[in-house]
Amino acid sequence: SSKWLLPNPPPAPPPPKLGSRAMIDGITVFTKGGVVLWSYQYIKIVGDPIDDLIKSVLLEERTGMAQHKVGAYTLKWRLATELDLVFVVIYQGILALTYLESILDSVKAEFVSQLGGKVTTNRLEFTDSFLAIMKKADKHLTRRSTKPSVSDTKRPQGNGNSRSTDATEQDGDEDEAAEEEGDPNTDSIAEARKKLLAKAKGKPKKAAAAPAPAEPEKGKKKKEARAWAGQGKVDSKSMAALDRSKKVDPEDADAAMRATYLGDDGSDVEGAEVESIASESEEEEAAPAEDGRLTSLFKRMSSSVQSITGNKVMTEEDLAPILKTVKDELMAKNVAVEVAARLLESVQTTLLGKRTAQFSSVRRSVKEALTEAMTTILAPKRSVDVLRAALEAKAAGRVYSVAFLGVNGVGKSTNLAKVAYYLQHQGGLNVMIAACDTFRSGAVEQLKTHARCLGAHLFERGYGKDAADIAKQALQYAEQNGYDVVLIDTAGRMQDNEPLMRAIAKLVAINTPDLVLFVGEALTGNDSIDQLTKFNRSLIDMSHNRAAPRGVDGILLTKYDTVDDKVGAAVSMVYLSGQPVVFVGTGQKYTHLRKLQVKEVVKALLG
């Protein structure tokens, strides 16, 4: 597939002609290869909004969006997929949607017509045609804005009335007549209601019958009553039965915890790797079942001749039923509704007007385009190797820090311990855990258990303290005592709790961790959008450093082993935030941490 390239700078804009209303700031036509074929500006455009559109929308497969804002500018676009052209209108403020769409559609049709079906690098003289289109669009907009409303328009006399006008006014007269005469259904309902009320007033209310006492079943053994303190004589037997503080050997307790988190199956050996999610063998993919071959063959035989031979121009009527089916399937696999809709709009925009490949159906073309779009979305745009970044920080003589944040109950503390185990065994790094969850009861004790199992140091200052201050002290302590990595645990909080969101924004702004990981569940669908979007927005909006606000840097998906093929939460989170999935948790043990494999996610969603 062709790659999007940044367009070459447009030439100096020609001076606007007199009489033009200049409701838009400019318009640009360029190719996927980055060649600007034609451009016109009424007002000099500051900055490079076109470059931002390509990086943030076109490269990220977000063409299904209605528009894109860059500073004071708003950009709206049309794609000519058959020629790989992009038409972009740049404007400020608010303009009528129909006005912008009419300009884009007219410019696209006229420009493609003048090209004659073939794109050349020669600059096209299109300015006069564009100004004529703008004049017509402005005139139409002015006529619509000054057109009187239907209620203010009097019925014209004579035979010059159009049929549609007569029909409209006739319908209006019929409605008014119906209102004057009254609705017979309404009268009958009111009459029935009156009779019911009169009947209810005439009858005395019956006393509610007392429920008969339930007879105990014969032969059934009754549950013995609990002997509470203060009831009867206290003896040594009752005291021993209620004793919940029996002393346990600390070594036995630690051994039990290690068995829980490390296991005794050899999975806790030195050098245990964080693997990618296991995929099916290539042999199985190359040799499908025989009945699968027959089914596929019958499907091909039952399709139309043109679908088999290919070379079919894809229209909206061809794509609509297929895209609706695909959307329902994506939503059933936990892809959020908004993300599924935008993603398929982008695919439709890409395919509309294109021809299917030889011996390829429309359905296959949609699947190929969707596979490419999802792969582009999920593929990391930057390095997400936490181990490499931590080793580089150690070589530079500084402490590497990671902050874990998210809503309540998603598994932040457990997955923090998994990351600590990974860094210890893969990089030989000296890891320290900072207990900055000073709100949840038992949070510090939970981290103490993990720290004992890992052999890591826990920095804690108890409960009720300022989490940002504890994280700052922990980083200073780690630097003074030769620790390589500090993993910062934070309290879970709901995304709509503003005071707690301000507190987490303060922690991130003051301590500037190297990596901010949002911990979310793979089980969530639409809620994942709300959680991640609001966490990211809160970090940016409530940041103490307005010059360089920090947002979410990556995502850690927990409970990934429980969703089977319903892995749509990964697509939803990455699409909305633009940040990659760094790790996925696949179990309770420390070794149950994996790196996301894009190919497997796409296969699970579209398989």
C-alpha positions as CSV (number, residue, x, y, z in Angstrom):
1,S,0.0,0.0,0.0
2,S,1.1,3.5,-0.7
3,K,2.6,5.5,2.2
4,W,1.5,9.0,3.1
5,L,4.3,11.5,2.7
6,L,4.4,15.1,3.9
7,P,3.5,17.5,1.0
8,N,6.0,19.9,-0.4
9,P,5.4,23.5,0.7
10,P,2.8,25.2,-1.5
11,P,3.8,28.3,-3.5
12,A,3.0,31.8,-2.4
13,P,-0.8,32.3,-2.5
14,P,-2.2,34.5,-5.3
15,P,-4.0,37.7,-4.1
16,P,-7.7,37.2,-3.5
17,K,-10.0,38.6,-6.1
18,L,-12.4,41.4,-5.3
19,G,-15.9,40.3,-4.5
20,S,-15.0,37.0,-2.9
21,R,-16.4,36.5,0.6
22,A,-13.4,34.4,1.7
23,M,-15.4,32.4,4.2
24,I,-12.7,29.7,4.1
25,D,-9.0,30.5,4.6
26,G,-7.6,28.2,1.9
27,I,-7.8,24.9,0.1
28,T,-5.1,22.4,-1.0
29,V,-5.0,19.4,-3.3
30,F,-2.2,16.9,-2.9
31,T,-1.3,13.3,-3.6
32,K,-0.4,10.4,-1.2
33,G,3.1,10.9,-2.4
34,G,3.2,14.4,-0.9
35,V,3.0,16.4,-4.2
36,V,0.8,19.5,-4.0
37,L,-1.0,19.7,-7.3
38,W,-2.8,23.0,-6.5
39,S,-3.3,25.3,-3.6
40,Y,-5.1,28.6,-3.0
41,Q,-5.2,30.8,0.1
42,Y,-7.5,33.8,0.8
43,I,-5.5,34.5,4.0
44,K,-2.0,33.4,4.8
45,I,-2.2,30.3,6.9
46,V,0.1,30.2,9.9
47,G,2.0,27.0,10.7
48,D,1.6,23.6,8.9
49,P,-2.0,22.4,9.6
50,I,-1.8,20.1,6.6
51,D,1.3,18.3,8.0
52,D,-0.5,17.8,11.3
53,L,-3.5,16.4,9.4
54,I,-1.3,13.8,7.7
55,K,0.5,12.8,10.9
56,S,-2.6,12.7,13.2
57,V,-5.4,11.6,10.9
58,L,-4.3,10.1,7.5
59,L,-1.3,8.1,8.8
60,E,-3.3,6.9,11.8
61,E,-6.3,5.6,9.7
62,R,-8.6,8.2,11.2
63,T,-10.2,9.4,8.0
64,G,-13.6,8.5,9.4
65,M,-13.5,11.6,11.6
66,A,-15.7,14.5,10.5
67,Q,-13.0,17.1,10.9
68,H,-9.7,17.9,12.5
69,K,-8.7,20.9,14.6
70,V,-5.2,22.3,14.6
71,G,-4.9,25.4,16.8
72,A,-7.4,28.0,15.5
73,Y,-7.9,26.1,12.2
74,T,-10.4,23.4,11.4
75,L,-9.7,21.1,8.5
76,K,-12.3,19.1,6.5
77,W,-11.3,16.8,3.6
78,R,-12.4,14.5,0.8
79,L,-10.5,11.6,-0.7
80,A,-10.4,10.7,-4.4
81,T,-9.3,7.1,-3.8
82,E,-9.2,6.2,-7.5
83,L,-6.4,8.7,-8.0
84,D,-5.0,8.8,-4.4
85,L,-5.8,12.5,-4.1
86,V,-6.7,14.5,-1.0
87,F,-8.8,17.7,-1.0
88,V,-8.5,19.7,2.2
89,V,-10.4,22.9,3.1
90,I,-9.0,25.1,5.9
91,Y,-11.2,27.5,7.8
92,Q,-11.7,29.2,11.2
93,G,-14.8,29.5,13.3
94,I,-18.0,27.7,12.4
95,L,-19.4,27.2,8.9
96,A,-22.4,25.3,7.7
97,L,-21.6,21.6,7.0
98,T,-23.6,21.6,3.7
99,Y,-21.6,24.6,2.5
100,L,-18.3,23.0,3.1
101,E,-19.4,19.6,1.7
102,S,-20.7,21.3,-1.5
103,I,-17.4,23.1,-2.0
104,L,-15.4,19.9,-1.5
105,D,-17.6,17.8,-3.7
106,S,-17.7,20.4,-6.5
107,V,-13.9,21.0,-6.4
108,K,-13.2,17.2,-6.4
109,A,-15.5,16.6,-9.3
110,E,-14.1,19.5,-11.4
111,F,-10.5,18.8,-10.5
112,V,-10.7,15.1,-11.4
113,S,-12.5,16.0,-14.6
114,Q,-9.8,18.4,-15.7
115,L,-7.1,15.8,-14.8
116,G,-8.7,13.4,-17.3
117,G,-8.2,10.3,-15.1
118,K,-4.4,10.6,-14.9
119,V,-2.3,12.4,-12.2
120,T,0.7,14.4,-13.5
121,T,3.3,16.3,-11.5
122,N,2.6,19.4,-13.7
123,R,0.7,22.1,-11.7
124,L,-2.8,22.5,-12.9
125,E,-4.3,26.0,-13.6
126,F,-7.4,25.5,-11.5
127,T,-7.8,28.9,-9.8
128,D,-10.4,30.4,-12.1
129,S,-12.5,27.2,-11.9
130,F,-12.3,27.3,-8.1
131,L,-13.3,30.9,-7.8
132,A,-16.3,30.2,-10.0
133,I,-17.3,27.3,-7.7
134,M,-16.8,29.5,-4.6
135,K,-19.0,32.3,-6.2
136,K,-21.8,29.8,-6.9
137,A,-21.5,28.3,-3.4
138,D,-21.6,31.7,-1.7
139,K,-24.5,32.8,-3.8
140,H,-26.4,29.6,-2.8
141,L,-25.6,30.1,0.8
142,T,-26.8,33.8,0.7
143,R,-30.0,32.8,-1.0
144,R,-30.7,30.1,1.6
145,S,-30.0,32.5,4.6
146,T,-32.3,35.2,3.2
147,K,-35.1,32.8,2.2
148,P,-38.3,33.4,4.3
149,S,-39.7,30.6,6.5
150,V,-42.7,28.6,5.5
151,S,-44.9,30.1,8.2
152,D,-44.2,33.6,7.0
153,T,-44.9,32.8,3.3
154,K,-48.4,33.8,2.2
155,R,-50.3,31.6,-0.3
156,P,-49.7,33.1,-3.7
157,Q,-52.7,33.8,-6.0
158,G,-53.2,32.6,-9.5
159,N,-52.2,29.5,-11.4
160,G,-48.4,29.9,-10.9
161,N,-48.3,27.7,-7.8
162,S,-46.0,24.6,-7.9
163,R,-47.5,21.2,-7.1
164,S,-45.2,20.7,-4.1
165,T,-46.2,24.1,-2.6
166,D,-49.9,23.2,-2.9
167,A,-49.4,19.8,-1.4
168,T,-47.5,21.3,1.5
169,E,-50.1,23.9,2.3
170,Q,-52.9,21.4,1.9
171,D,-51.2,19.1,4.4
172,G,-51.0,22.1,6.8
173,D,-54.7,22.8,6.4
174,E,-55.6,19.2,7.1
175,D,-53.5,19.2,10.3
176,E,-55.2,22.5,11.5
177,A,-58.6,21.0,10.8
178,A,-57.7,17.9,12.7
179,E,-56.7,19.9,15.7
180,E,-60.0,21.9,15.6
181,E,-62.2,18.8,15.4
182,G,-60.3,16.9,18.1
183,D,-58.9,13.4,18.1
184,P,-61.6,10.7,18.7
185,N,-59.0,8.4,20.2
186,T,-58.0,11.1,22.8
187,D,-61.7,11.6,23.8
188,S,-62.3,7.8,24.2
189,I,-59.1,7.5,26.4
190,A,-60.2,10.4,28.6
191,E,-63.7,8.9,29.0
192,A,-62.3,5.5,30.0
193,R,-60.0,7.1,32.6
194,K,-63.0,8.9,34.2
195,K,-65.0,5.7,34.5
196,L,-62.0,3.9,36.0
197,L,-61.5,6.6,38.6
198,A,-65.2,6.6,39.5
199,K,-65.2,2.8,39.9
200,A,-62.1,3.0,42.2
201,K,-63.7,5.6,44.5
202,G,-66.9,3.6,44.9
203,K,-65.2,0.4,46.2
204,P,-63.7,0.2,49.7
205,K,-60.1,-0.9,49.9
206,K,-59.6,-4.5,50.9
207,A,-57.3,-5.2,53.8
208,A,-54.1,-6.9,52.9
209,A,-54.2,-10.6,53.9
210,A,-51.5,-11.5,56.4
211,P,-49.1,-14.1,55.0
212,A,-49.5,-17.5,56.5
213,P,-46.6,-18.6,58.7
214,A,-44.3,-21.0,56.9
215,E,-44.3,-24.4,58.4
216,P,-40.9,-25.9,58.9
217,E,-40.1,-28.9,56.7
218,K,-40.2,-32.2,58.5
219,G,-36.9,-34.0,58.8
220,K,-34.8,-30.9,57.9
221,K,-31.9,-30.2,60.2
222,K,-31.9,-26.6,61.6
223,K,-28.7,-24.5,61.4
224,E,-27.0,-24.1,64.7
225,A,-27.0,-20.6,66.1
226,R,-23.7,-18.8,66.4
227,A,-22.4,-18.4,70.0
228,W,-21.6,-14.7,70.4
229,A,-19.5,-13.2,73.2
230,G,-21.5,-12.4,76.3
231,Q,-24.0,-15.2,75.8
232,G,-23.5,-18.0,78.4
233,K,-20.3,-19.1,80.0
234,V,-17.0,-18.4,78.2
235,D,-14.7,-21.5,78.1
236,S,-11.4,-22.3,76.5
237,K,-13.0,-24.2,73.7
238,S,-15.2,-21.3,72.5
239,M,-12.2,-18.9,72.8
240,A,-10.0,-21.2,70.7
241,A,-12.8,-21.5,68.0
242,L,-13.0,-17.7,67.7
243,D,-9.2,-17.1,67.8
244,R,-8.1,-15.6,64.4
245,S,-4.7,-14.4,65.5
246,K,-2.8,-17.7,65.6
247,K,0.9,-17.2,65.1
248,V,2.2,-18.4,61.7
249,D,5.9,-18.9,61.0
250,P,7.0,-16.0,58.7
251,E,9.1,-18.4,56.6
252,D,6.0,-20.6,56.0
253,A,3.9,-17.6,55.1
254,D,6.5,-16.3,52.6
255,A,6.9,-19.8,51.1
256,A,3.1,-19.9,50.6
257,M,3.1,-16.5,49.0
258,R,6.0,-17.5,46.7
259,A,4.1,-20.6,45.7
260,T,1.1,-18.5,44.9
261,Y,2.9,-15.9,42.7
262,L,5.9,-17.9,41.5
263,G,4.7,-21.5,41.4
264,D,6.6,-24.7,41.7
265,D,6.5,-25.7,38.1
266,G,9.8,-24.2,37.1
267,S,8.3,-21.0,35.8
268,D,10.2,-18.9,38.3
269,V,13.7,-19.8,37.1
270,E,16.3,-17.2,36.3
271,G,15.9,-15.8,32.8
272,A,12.2,-16.4,32.4
273,E,11.3,-14.2,29.4
274,V,8.3,-12.0,28.8
275,E,7.1,-13.6,25.6
276,S,4.7,-12.6,22.9
277,I,1.2,-14.1,23.0
278,A,1.5,-17.6,21.5
279,S,0.2,-17.9,18.0
280,E,-0.8,-20.8,15.9
281,S,1.9,-22.6,13.9
282,E,2.4,-21.6,10.3
283,E,1.9,-25.2,9.3
284,E,-1.7,-25.1,10.7
285,E,-2.3,-21.9,8.8
286,A,-1.0,-23.3,5.6
287,A,-3.0,-26.6,5.9
288,P,-6.6,-25.8,6.8
289,A,-9.2,-28.5,7.3
290,E,-10.6,-30.1,4.2
291,D,-14.2,-29.1,5.1
292,G,-12.9,-25.5,5.3
293,R,-11.6,-25.7,1.8
294,L,-15.0,-27.1,0.5
295,T,-16.9,-24.4,2.4
296,S,-14.7,-21.7,0.9
297,L,-15.1,-23.2,-2.5
298,F,-18.9,-23.3,-2.3
299,K,-18.9,-19.7,-1.2
300,R,-16.8,-18.6,-4.2
301,M,-19.1,-20.7,-6.5
302,S,-22.2,-19.1,-5.1
303,S,-21.0,-15.5,-5.5
304,S,-21.5,-13.5,-8.6
305,V,-19.2,-13.8,-11.6
306,Q,-18.0,-10.2,-11.2
307,S,-17.1,-10.8,-7.6
308,I,-15.0,-13.8,-8.6
309,T,-13.3,-12.1,-11.5
310,G,-12.7,-8.9,-9.7
311,N,-12.2,-5.5,-11.4
312,K,-15.5,-4.3,-9.8
313,V,-15.8,-0.6,-8.9
314,M,-16.9,-0.5,-5.2
315,T,-19.9,1.7,-4.5
316,E,-21.6,2.7,-1.3
317,E,-24.3,0.1,-2.0
318,D,-21.7,-2.7,-2.2
319,L,-19.9,-1.7,1.0
320,A,-22.8,-0.7,3.3
321,P,-24.2,-4.3,4.1
322,I,-20.7,-5.7,4.5
323,L,-19.5,-2.9,6.8
324,K,-22.7,-3.2,8.9
325,T,-22.0,-6.9,9.5
326,V,-18.3,-6.2,10.3
327,K,-19.3,-3.4,12.7
328,D,-21.6,-5.8,14.6
329,E,-18.8,-8.4,14.8
330,L,-16.3,-5.8,16.1
331,M,-18.7,-4.6,18.8
332,A,-19.4,-8.2,19.9
333,K,-15.6,-8.5,20.5
334,N,-15.4,-5.5,22.8
335,V,-14.5,-2.8,20.3
336,A,-16.2,0.4,21.4
337,V,-19.1,1.6,19.3
338,E,-17.5,5.0,18.5
339,V,-14.2,3.4,17.5
340,A,-15.8,0.7,15.3
341,A,-17.9,3.4,13.5
342,R,-14.9,5.6,12.9
343,L,-12.7,2.8,11.8
344,L,-15.2,1.5,9.2
345,E,-15.9,5.0,8.0
346,S,-12.2,5.3,7.3
347,V,-12.2,1.9,5.4
348,Q,-15.3,3.0,3.4
349,T,-13.6,6.3,2.5
350,T,-10.5,4.4,1.4
351,L,-12.3,1.8,-0.8
352,L,-15.1,3.9,-2.3
353,G,-14.5,4.2,-6.0
354,K,-11.7,1.7,-6.2
355,R,-11.7,-1.5,-8.2
356,T,-11.4,-4.9,-6.6
357,A,-8.3,-6.9,-7.3
358,Q,-8.4,-9.8,-9.8
359,F,-10.2,-12.8,-8.4
360,S,-11.2,-10.9,-5.3
361,S,-14.6,-10.0,-3.9
362,V,-15.8,-6.9,-2.2
363,R,-15.9,-8.7,1.1
364,R,-12.3,-9.7,0.7
365,S,-11.3,-6.2,-0.2
366,V,-13.0,-4.8,2.9
367,K,-11.2,-7.4,5.1
368,E,-7.8,-6.6,3.6
369,A,-8.3,-2.8,4.1
370,L,-9.5,-3.4,7.7
371,T,-6.6,-5.6,8.5
372,E,-4.2,-3.0,7.1
373,A,-5.9,-0.2,9.1
374,M,-5.9,-2.2,12.4
375,T,-2.3,-3.2,11.9
376,T,-1.4,0.5,11.4
377,I,-3.3,1.6,14.5
378,L,-1.8,-1.1,16.8
379,A,1.8,-0.9,15.6
380,P,3.8,1.2,18.0
381,K,5.0,4.5,16.6
382,R,7.9,4.6,19.0
383,S,10.0,2.2,21.1
384,V,8.0,0.6,24.0
385,D,10.9,-1.5,25.3
386,V,10.8,-0.7,29.1
387,L,13.9,-3.0,29.8
388,R,16.1,-1.2,27.2
389,A,15.0,2.2,28.5
390,A,15.8,1.2,32.1
391,L,19.2,-0.1,31.1
392,E,20.0,3.1,29.2
393,A,19.0,5.1,32.3
394,K,21.3,3.0,34.5
395,A,24.2,3.5,32.1
396,A,23.6,7.2,32.2
397,G,23.7,7.1,36.0
398,R,20.1,8.1,36.8
399,V,17.1,6.3,38.3
400,Y,14.4,5.1,35.9
401,S,10.8,5.6,37.2
402,V,7.4,4.2,36.1
403,A,4.1,5.4,37.5
404,F,1.1,3.0,37.4
405,L,-2.4,4.6,37.4
406,G,-6.0,3.5,36.7
407,V,-9.4,2.9,38.1
408,N,-10.1,0.8,41.2
409,G,-9.7,-3.0,41.0
410,V,-8.0,-3.4,37.7
411,G,-4.8,-5.0,39.1
412,K,-2.3,-2.2,39.4
413,S,-0.4,-3.6,42.3
414,T,-0.2,-7.2,41.0
415,N,1.0,-6.1,37.5
416,L,3.5,-3.7,39.1
417,A,5.0,-6.7,40.8
418,K,5.1,-8.6,37.4
419,V,7.0,-5.7,35.8
420,A,9.4,-5.6,38.8
421,Y,10.0,-9.4,38.4
422,Y,10.6,-8.9,34.7
423,L,13.2,-6.1,35.2
424,Q,15.0,-8.1,37.9
425,H,15.3,-11.3,36.0
426,Q,15.8,-10.0,32.5
427,G,18.0,-7.0,33.2
428,G,19.5,-7.7,36.6
429,L,18.2,-4.3,37.8
430,N,17.9,-3.3,41.4
431,V,14.2,-2.4,41.7
432,M,12.5,-0.5,44.5
433,I,8.7,-0.2,44.9
434,A,7.1,3.1,46.2
435,A,3.8,2.7,48.1
436,C,1.9,5.8,47.1
437,D,-1.5,4.3,47.6
438,T,-2.2,6.0,50.9
439,F,-5.9,5.7,50.7
440,R,-7.0,2.0,50.3
441,S,-6.9,-0.1,53.4
442,G,-4.4,-2.9,53.0
443,A,-2.6,-1.4,50.0
444,V,0.8,-1.1,51.8
445,E,0.5,-4.6,53.3
446,Q,-0.2,-6.0,49.8
447,L,2.9,-4.4,48.5
448,K,4.9,-5.7,51.5
449,T,3.9,-9.2,50.5
450,H,5.0,-8.7,46.9
451,A,8.2,-7.0,48.0
452,R,9.1,-10.1,50.2
453,C,8.4,-12.5,47.4
454,L,10.5,-10.4,44.9
455,G,13.3,-9.6,47.3
456,A,12.8,-5.9,46.5
457,H,12.9,-2.9,48.8
458,L,9.5,-1.2,49.6
459,F,9.5,2.5,50.3
460,E,6.4,3.4,52.3
461,R,5.3,6.1,54.7
462,G,1.9,4.6,55.9
463,Y,-1.6,6.0,55.1
464,G,-3.1,9.4,54.8
465,K,0.0,11.2,53.5
466,D,0.5,13.2,50.3
467,A,1.2,10.6,47.5
468,A,3.2,13.2,45.4
469,D,5.5,13.9,48.3
470,I,6.1,10.1,49.0
471,A,7.0,9.6,45.4
472,K,9.5,12.5,45.5
473,Q,11.1,11.1,48.7
474,A,11.2,7.6,47.1
475,L,13.1,8.9,44.1
476,Q,15.6,10.8,46.3
477,Y,16.1,7.7,48.4
478,A,16.6,5.5,45.4
479,E,19.2,7.9,44.0
480,Q,21.1,8.0,47.3
481,N,21.1,4.2,47.8
482,G,21.9,3.0,44.3
483,Y,18.6,1.7,43.1
484,D,18.1,1.4,39.3
485,V,14.3,1.5,39.0
486,V,11.5,2.9,41.0
487,L,8.0,1.6,40.4
488,I,5.3,3.9,41.8
489,D,2.0,2.4,42.8
490,T,-0.9,4.8,43.1
491,A,-4.4,4.6,44.5
492,G,-7.3,3.6,42.2
493,R,-9.7,6.3,41.4
494,M,-12.7,6.8,39.2
495,Q,-12.2,9.0,36.2
496,D,-14.9,11.5,37.2
497,N,-13.5,12.2,40.7
498,E,-11.9,15.6,40.1
499,P,-10.1,16.0,43.5
500,L,-8.4,12.6,43.1
501,M,-7.6,13.3,39.4
502,R,-5.9,16.6,40.5
503,A,-3.9,14.6,43.0
504,I,-2.6,12.1,40.3
505,A,-1.9,15.0,38.0
506,K,0.2,16.6,40.8
507,L,2.2,13.4,41.3
508,V,3.0,13.1,37.6
509,A,3.8,16.8,37.2
510,I,6.1,17.1,40.3
511,N,8.0,13.8,39.9
512,T,8.1,13.6,36.0
513,P,8.3,9.7,35.8
514,D,10.0,8.3,32.7
515,L,6.9,6.3,31.9
516,V,3.2,6.8,32.8
517,L,1.3,3.5,32.4
518,F,-2.4,3.4,32.4
519,V,-3.6,0.0,33.7
520,G,-6.9,-1.0,32.2
521,E,-9.0,-4.2,31.9
522,A,-9.2,-6.1,28.7
523,L,-12.8,-6.9,29.7
524,T,-14.1,-3.4,29.2
525,G,-15.6,-2.1,25.9
526,N,-17.1,1.4,25.8
527,D,-16.0,2.2,29.4
528,S,-12.4,1.8,28.4
529,I,-12.7,4.9,26.2
530,D,-14.2,7.0,29.0
531,Q,-11.6,5.9,31.5
532,L,-8.5,6.4,29.3
533,T,-9.7,9.6,27.7
534,K,-10.6,11.3,31.0
535,F,-7.3,10.1,32.7
536,N,-5.3,11.5,29.8
537,R,-7.2,14.7,29.6
538,S,-7.0,15.2,33.4
539,L,-3.2,14.7,33.4
540,I,-2.9,17.4,30.7
541,D,-5.5,19.9,31.8
542,M,-4.5,19.7,35.5
543,S,-0.8,19.6,35.0
544,H,1.2,22.1,37.1
545,N,3.6,22.5,34.2
546,R,1.5,24.2,31.5
547,A,4.5,24.5,29.1
548,A,5.0,20.8,28.9
549,P,2.0,18.8,30.2
550,R,2.3,15.0,30.5
551,G,-0.3,12.5,29.5
552,V,-0.5,8.8,29.4
553,D,2.6,7.2,27.7
554,G,1.5,3.6,27.4
555,I,-1.1,1.0,28.3
556,L,-1.0,-2.2,30.4
557,L,-4.0,-4.4,29.8
558,T,-4.9,-6.8,32.6
559,K,-7.0,-10.0,32.6
560,Y,-6.1,-10.6,29.0
561,D,-6.4,-14.3,29.5
562,T,-10.1,-14.1,30.3
563,V,-11.4,-12.5,27.0
564,D,-10.6,-15.3,24.5
565,D,-11.1,-13.5,21.1
566,K,-12.8,-10.5,22.6
567,V,-9.7,-8.3,22.5
568,G,-11.4,-5.2,21.1
569,A,-10.4,-3.1,24.2
570,A,-6.8,-3.0,22.9
571,V,-8.0,-1.4,19.6
572,S,-10.3,1.0,21.4
573,M,-7.7,2.3,23.8
574,V,-4.9,2.6,21.3
575,Y,-7.2,4.3,18.7
576,L,-8.4,6.9,21.2
577,S,-5.1,7.7,23.0
578,G,-2.6,7.1,20.2
579,Q,-0.4,5.3,22.8
580,P,0.8,1.7,22.5
581,V,0.0,-1.3,24.6
582,V,3.3,-2.0,26.4
583,F,2.3,-5.2,28.3
584,V,-0.7,-7.5,28.8
585,G,-1.3,-9.5,32.0
586,T,-2.4,-13.1,31.4
587,G,-2.6,-14.6,34.8
588,Q,-1.9,-14.3,38.5
589,K,1.8,-15.3,38.6
590,Y,4.7,-13.0,38.1
591,T,5.7,-14.8,34.9
592,H,2.2,-14.2,33.4
593,L,3.2,-11.0,31.6
594,R,3.3,-10.7,27.8
595,K,4.0,-8.3,25.0
596,L,1.1,-7.6,22.7
597,Q,1.4,-9.2,19.3
598,V,-0.4,-7.1,16.7
599,K,-0.9,-9.9,14.2
600,E,-2.7,-12.1,16.8
601,V,-5.0,-9.2,17.9
602,V,-6.0,-8.5,14.3
603,K,-6.5,-12.2,13.6
604,A,-8.7,-12.6,16.7
605,L,-10.9,-9.7,15.7
606,L,-11.3,-10.5,12.0
607,G,-10.8,-14.3,12.0
